[in-house]
């Protein structure tokens, strides 16, 4: 079993990363402010503009440490990767399947099935735990709508129809998302999913969580030898890690959305954790990102029983295990790709 290591998040906008022996060093105006042993890290995500030294990039590539650069607001910019992992035959198989719409649909529909299943389970969990504080009848209606949708997904052989059903399920799910929020309604309320920029704190949190989740899925796919940029549900687009977006679909409700809901409902975030811009955009400020990332790392260390493998694993390894199962399916070891079905 792969060991879950730490992810180093650089949230200060003026930090430059360099290499000193076997350590990554954080520098501010040529002064060392912190250092971290490379062997304890699986990934580094920098939200800083100064960047990193070529020596550090090379060290990360040689050791298989994912080094990603994002804007301070969380928009992905670039990722440093070393020599491709895995068997070239696996990637050639991936490309052939991606070029075949019918074969792509067989994999994509199980991923979308996992997403709708986990969205429904998220609604049901709120109904069970907070039935007296929410509109249980409305939540029940949407849950039943998602339940009826699930058998249709598994019968689909056309990608465009599958995308339409996925969109219908997402619309139904987000129509009651505000019911799942039990925190301060004056600050945390949800009307619709929006981004680029997010215009309220809930969407700001969701966007930041999706950005981190996408990075984790891309790292997982690359670590098992797959190409994170060639997907089955999301088609090719320059600069877009389409397969990472495919893989993260089933994790959106149970990883990103539930994490955001838990933080809001436990009053982890306050209005002061957000920057409100003149253009209407709302973003986590530096303190808000620091709190978010600390809780995110803690969540990744929580243990669950994997529904398909039956093994106890930390949440942080689940994307890797699903990427491994996808690789096994493409190799022919599994008849179908088993999605992650949250329980």
Backbone torsions as a table, in degrees:
resi	resn	phi	psi	omega
1	UNK	NA	134.3	177.1
2	UNK	-64.0	142.3	179.7
3	UNK	-86.3	135.5	177.2
4	UNK	-82.0	111.1	178.0
5	UNK	-99.6	-176.7	-176.0
6	UNK	-88.7	156.6	169.8
7	UNK	-111.5	128.8	177.5
8	UNK	-92.8	119.3	177.6
9	UNK	-104.6	125.4	177.9
10	UNK	-105.0	104.2	-174.2
11	UNK	-98.6	-21.6	178.7
12	UNK	-72.6	133.4	-171.7
13	UNK	-76.5	-8.7	-175.7
14	UNK	-113.9	22.3	-177.1
15	UNK	-95.1	132.8	174.0
16	UNK	-111.5	130.8	-177.0
17	UNK	-98.4	138.1	178.4
18	UNK	-141.1	176.3	-178.1
19	UNK	-113.6	134.5	174.6
20	UNK	-135.2	99.0	-176.9
21	UNK	66.3	-117.6	179.0
22	UNK	-106.5	27.4	-177.1
23	UNK	-127.4	144.4	169.0
24	UNK	-92.5	131.1	-173.9
25	UNK	-114.1	131.0	175.7
26	UNK	-95.6	123.1	-176.9
27	UNK	-118.5	140.0	172.6
28	UNK	-127.0	114.7	-178.0
29	UNK	52.2	47.8	177.4
30	UNK	67.0	10.9	175.3
31	UNK	-107.5	133.3	179.8
32	UNK	-75.3	124.3	179.4
33	UNK	-109.3	-19.7	178.4
34	UNK	-167.7	158.1	174.3
35	UNK	-144.2	148.4	-175.3
36	UNK	-138.8	133.5	178.4
37	UNK	-65.2	132.7	-179.0
38	UNK	-63.2	-34.2	-173.8
39	UNK	-69.2	-10.8	178.3
40	UNK	-93.8	-1.0	-172.0
41	UNK	-112.0	141.7	170.2
42	UNK	-106.3	-20.2	-178.2
43	UNK	-158.4	154.2	173.2
44	UNK	-130.5	127.5	176.9
45	UNK	-123.0	119.0	-177.4
46	UNK	-107.7	126.2	174.2
47	UNK	-103.0	30.1	-175.1
48	UNK	-115.3	144.7	-179.3
49	UNK	-77.3	-34.1	-176.2
50	UNK	-58.7	-32.3	174.4
51	UNK	93.4	-149.1	-174.5
52	UNK	-144.3	158.6	-178.6
53	UNK	-75.7	151.9	175.4
54	UNK	-57.7	-34.5	179.7
55	UNK	-63.0	-42.0	178.6
56	UNK	-67.4	-41.0	178.5
57	UNK	-59.3	-43.7	179.3
58	UNK	-64.7	-40.6	179.3
59	UNK	-64.2	-41.1	179.5
60	UNK	-65.6	-41.6	179.3
61	UNK	-63.2	-40.9	-179.3
62	UNK	-67.9	-33.6	-176.2
63	UNK	-94.9	1.7	-179.9
64	UNK	71.9	25.4	177.5
65	UNK	-92.0	121.2	-179.7
66	UNK	-71.8	125.8	178.9
67	UNK	-119.7	112.2	-175.8
68	UNK	-120.0	147.6	178.3
69	UNK	-118.9	130.6	178.7
70	UNK	-130.7	160.5	172.3
71	UNK	-70.8	163.6	176.8
72	UNK	-55.8	-24.2	178.9
73	UNK	-85.7	-5.9	175.8
74	UNK	103.4	1.8	178.7
75	UNK	-73.9	130.0	-178.4
76	UNK	-67.1	135.9	178.4
77	UNK	-112.7	-53.2	-175.5
78	UNK	-162.8	161.3	177.6
79	UNK	-138.1	137.4	178.0
80	UNK	-91.2	125.1	178.0
81	UNK	-130.0	150.7	178.2
82	UNK	-97.6	-149.7	179.8
83	UNK	-62.6	138.0	-177.6
84	UNK	-61.1	137.2	179.1
85	UNK	-87.9	162.2	170.0
86	UNK	85.5	177.9	-177.2
87	UNK	-82.1	132.3	179.3
88	UNK	-61.0	-26.5	178.8
89	UNK	-65.2	-32.1	177.3
90	UNK	-64.8	-45.3	-179.4
91	UNK	-68.1	-35.5	176.7
92	UNK	-64.4	-38.6	176.0
93	UNK	-64.1	-43.0	177.3
94	UNK	-57.1	-44.1	-178.7
95	UNK	-65.8	-39.5	179.7
96	UNK	-65.3	-42.4	179.0
97	UNK	-65.2	-41.8	180.0
98	UNK	-63.3	-29.8	179.0
99	UNK	-80.3	-9.0	-178.9
100	UNK	-108.9	105.8	-176.3
101	UNK	-56.7	-38.5	-178.2
102	UNK	-66.6	-44.4	178.7
103	UNK	-68.2	-38.0	176.7
104	UNK	-59.5	-40.5	-177.3
105	UNK	-64.8	-33.7	-179.7
106	UNK	-61.9	-36.8	178.2
107	UNK	-81.1	-45.3	-176.2
108	UNK	-60.5	-36.6	-176.0
109	UNK	-69.2	-31.1	176.5
110	UNK	-72.5	-33.6	175.7
111	UNK	-65.3	-43.2	178.8
112	UNK	-68.3	-37.2	175.2
113	UNK	-57.4	-44.0	178.0
114	UNK	-61.5	-39.9	179.6
115	UNK	-63.1	-47.8	-178.2
116	UNK	-67.6	-39.4	176.5
117	UNK	-59.5	-46.7	-177.5
118	UNK	-70.5	-32.9	175.2
119	UNK	-64.6	-43.7	178.7
120	UNK	-63.7	-41.4	-179.8
121	UNK	-66.1	-33.4	176.3
122	UNK	-62.8	-43.0	177.0
123	UNK	-63.7	-45.2	-178.8
124	UNK	-63.5	-34.6	178.8
125	UNK	-65.0	-40.8	177.2
126	UNK	-66.6	-40.1	176.8
127	UNK	-59.7	-40.0	-178.1
128	UNK	-71.3	-44.2	-172.9
129	UNK	-86.7	-25.9	-174.0
130	UNK	-135.7	39.2	-175.1
131	UNK	-58.4	-28.8	-178.3
132	UNK	-84.0	-11.7	-176.6
133	UNK	-105.4	-4.7	-176.0
134	UNK	-127.2	170.4	174.8
135	UNK	-82.6	85.8	-173.0
136	UNK	-62.6	-33.1	-179.4
137	UNK	-66.9	-43.6	179.3
138	UNK	-65.1	-43.1	177.1
139	UNK	-62.0	-38.9	178.9
140	UNK	-64.1	-37.9	179.1
141	UNK	-64.2	-43.9	179.6
142	UNK	-68.4	-38.9	177.3
143	UNK	-59.6	-42.6	178.6
144	UNK	-66.8	-36.3	176.8
145	UNK	-62.1	-43.4	178.2
146	UNK	-67.0	-36.5	179.1
147	UNK	-62.4	-41.9	179.0
148	UNK	-67.8	-26.4	-178.2
149	UNK	-74.3	-30.9	-171.3
150	UNK	-60.8	-45.5	177.1
151	UNK	-62.9	-31.8	178.1
152	UNK	-63.4	-38.1	-178.9
153	UNK	-60.6	-42.8	-175.3
154	UNK	-73.4	-11.7	178.1
155	UNK	-94.8	-8.0	-172.9
156	UNK	-73.5	138.7	174.5
157	UNK	-123.3	3.5	-179.1
158	UNK	-118.6	126.2	-175.6
159	UNK	-64.7	-41.0	-178.7
160	UNK	-64.6	-41.2	176.5
161	UNK	-64.3	-39.8	178.4
162	UNK	-61.5	-42.5	178.5
163	UNK	-63.9	-36.1	177.5
164	UNK	-64.5	-42.3	178.0
165	UNK	-66.7	-39.3	177.4
166	UNK	-62.0	-41.6	178.1
167	UNK	-64.1	-39.4	178.1
168	UNK	-64.3	-40.5	178.4
169	UNK	-66.0	-42.3	179.0
170	UNK	-64.0	-39.6	178.5
171	UNK	-62.7	-44.2	178.9
172	UNK	-63.4	-44.1	-179.2
173	UNK	-61.5	-48.5	-178.0
174	UNK	-73.9	-15.3	176.6
175	UNK	-66.9	-20.9	179.1
176	UNK	-118.0	11.3	-177.1
177	UNK	-61.2	-34.5	179.4
178	UNK	-62.5	-28.1	178.4
179	UNK	-68.1	-22.7	-178.8
180	UNK	-83.6	-10.1	-178.1
181	UNK	-92.7	118.8	-176.7
182	UNK	-114.6	8.7	179.4
183	UNK	-83.0	-162.6	-177.4
184	UNK	-62.3	110.2	-176.7
185	UNK	-68.5	-19.5	179.2
186	UNK	-69.8	-26.9	-179.4
187	UNK	-106.7	-44.4	-172.3
188	UNK	-110.0	93.2	174.8
189	UNK	-134.3	153.2	-173.6
190	UNK	-132.2	125.8	176.1
191	UNK	-107.8	-47.7	179.2
192	UNK	-157.1	159.3	178.4
193	UNK	-74.5	124.8	177.7
194	UNK	-140.8	157.1	-178.0
195	UNK	-159.8	174.8	176.4
196	UNK	51.9	56.6	-1.5
197	UNK	-98.2	162.5	169.1
198	UNK	-66.3	143.1	-173.0
199	UNK	-113.5	11.2	175.7
200	UNK	-153.8	162.3	-176.3
201	UNK	-60.0	-36.2	-179.0
202	UNK	-64.2	-46.0	178.4
203	UNK	-67.0	-32.2	176.1
204	UNK	-62.5	-43.0	178.6
205	UNK	-66.8	-43.0	178.9
206	UNK	-61.7	-44.7	-179.0
207	UNK	-62.6	-41.4	-179.8
208	UNK	-66.4	-40.8	178.6
209	UNK	-65.0	-41.9	179.2
210	UNK	-64.6	-36.2	178.1
211	UNK	-62.4	-44.9	178.8
212	UNK	-67.3	-40.2	-179.9
213	UNK	-64.8	-39.7	177.7
214	UNK	-61.6	-41.1	177.0
215	UNK	-61.4	-45.5	-179.4
216	UNK	-61.5	-39.8	-179.5
217	UNK	-69.4	-39.8	177.8
218	UNK	-62.7	-44.8	178.1
219	UNK	-60.4	-42.4	-178.4
220	UNK	-63.0	-44.9	-179.1
221	UNK	-64.4	-43.6	-179.2
222	UNK	-67.2	-32.8	-177.6
223	UNK	-70.6	-21.9	177.2
224	UNK	-100.0	4.7	174.2
225	UNK	97.5	7.4	178.6
226	UNK	-92.1	160.8	178.4
227	UNK	-94.0	111.7	-175.4
228	UNK	-68.0	-11.0	-174.9
229	UNK	-97.2	-5.0	-178.5
230	UNK	-115.8	106.1	-172.9
231	UNK	-107.1	-179.0	-179.4
232	UNK	-113.6	-44.1	176.5
233	UNK	-86.2	-50.7	174.6
234	UNK	-85.3	123.8	-176.5
235	UNK	-81.7	170.4	-174.5
236	UNK	-64.0	137.1	172.6
237	UNK	-151.1	133.4	-177.8
238	UNK	-53.8	129.0	176.8
239	UNK	82.4	-1.1	-178.9
240	UNK	-105.8	126.4	178.1
241	UNK	-81.5	81.2	-170.2
242	UNK	-63.7	-40.8	-179.3
243	UNK	-68.8	-33.7	175.0
244	UNK	-63.1	-39.1	176.9
245	UNK	-67.5	-36.1	174.7
246	UNK	-60.2	-50.9	-174.6
247	UNK	-63.8	-36.4	-175.6
248	UNK	-76.3	-11.3	-178.5
249	UNK	-56.2	-45.9	-177.6
250	UNK	-72.3	-15.3	179.5
251	UNK	-93.8	-15.1	-177.0
252	UNK	-55.0	-54.2	-176.4
253	UNK	-68.1	-41.2	-170.5
254	UNK	-90.6	-19.9	179.2
255	UNK	-105.1	-66.6	-174.3
256	UNK	-70.5	-52.8	-175.3
257	UNK	-64.3	-45.4	-178.9
258	UNK	-67.6	-32.9	176.2
259	UNK	-62.9	-47.1	179.3
260	UNK	-62.3	-45.0	-179.9
261	UNK	-62.1	-42.6	179.7
262	UNK	-62.0	-43.9	179.6
263	UNK	-63.5	-43.1	179.9
264	UNK	-66.4	-47.4	-176.1
265	UNK	-68.2	-25.9	175.7
266	UNK	-92.2	7.6	175.6
267	UNK	58.5	41.5	177.2
268	UNK	-73.2	-35.2	-177.5
269	UNK	-107.9	147.6	177.1
270	UNK	-121.5	170.0	178.7
271	UNK	-59.8	-30.9	-178.7
272	UNK	-70.0	-8.0	179.2
273	UNK	-86.3	4.6	-175.4
274	UNK	-126.2	147.4	171.8
275	UNK	-100.3	129.0	178.6
276	UNK	-105.9	113.1	-174.1
277	UNK	-91.2	159.7	-178.7
278	UNK	-64.6	-28.1	179.9
279	UNK	-80.7	5.2	180.0
280	UNK	94.7	-9.8	-179.9
281	UNK	-72.3	146.2	178.2
282	UNK	-125.4	128.6	-177.1
283	UNK	-137.8	152.3	171.4
284	UNK	-63.7	135.0	173.5
285	UNK	-85.3	-176.0	-173.9
286	UNK	-61.4	-42.4	178.3
287	UNK	-66.3	-40.3	178.6
288	UNK	-61.6	-42.7	177.9
289	UNK	-64.0	-38.3	180.0
290	UNK	-63.0	-44.8	178.7
291	UNK	-64.8	-44.0	-179.1
292	UNK	-58.9	-49.6	-175.2
293	UNK	-67.6	-34.6	176.6
294	UNK	-63.0	-46.2	179.4
295	UNK	-67.7	-36.6	179.3
296	UNK	-61.3	-43.6	178.4
297	UNK	-65.5	-39.8	177.6
298	UNK	-62.3	-41.2	179.6
299	UNK	-63.3	-38.0	-178.6
300	UNK	-66.7	-19.4	178.8
301	UNK	-88.1	-12.9	177.2
302	UNK	-63.0	146.7	-174.2
303	UNK	-105.5	141.4	174.2
304	UNK	-139.7	167.5	174.0
305	UNK	-94.7	119.9	-178.6
306	UNK	-63.3	127.3	-172.8
307	UNK	-65.6	-26.9	-179.6
308	UNK	-95.6	-43.6	-176.6
309	UNK	-82.2	-24.4	-179.5
310	UNK	73.2	16.5	-180.0
311	UNK	-106.3	149.5	175.2
312	UNK	-81.5	124.2	-177.0
313	UNK	-141.1	154.7	172.9
314	UNK	-72.7	150.5	179.5
315	UNK	-55.5	-34.2	-177.3
316	UNK	-63.3	-19.8	179.6
317	UNK	-94.6	-6.7	-176.1
318	UNK	-61.2	-44.9	176.2
319	UNK	-58.1	-38.3	178.4
320	UNK	-63.8	-43.7	-179.3
321	UNK	-65.2	-38.7	178.1
322	UNK	-68.4	-37.1	175.9
323	UNK	-63.7	-38.1	177.9
324	UNK	-64.4	-41.7	178.1
325	UNK	-65.6	-37.3	177.2
326	UNK	-64.2	-42.8	177.6
327	UNK	-62.2	-40.2	178.6
328	UNK	-64.2	-38.3	177.2
329	UNK	-64.8	-44.7	-179.6
330	UNK	-64.9	-30.4	177.1
331	UNK	-76.1	-14.2	-178.4
332	UNK	96.4	6.4	179.8
333	UNK	-78.0	-23.9	177.8
334	UNK	-124.8	136.8	-178.0
335	UNK	-65.2	-38.2	179.0
336	UNK	-133.9	161.2	173.4
337	UNK	-83.3	119.5	-179.3
338	UNK	-85.0	113.2	-179.2
339	UNK	-70.2	164.6	177.4
340	UNK	-82.3	112.5	-178.9
341	UNK	-107.6	105.8	-176.0
342	UNK	-67.9	139.2	178.6
343	UNK	-125.2	NA	NA
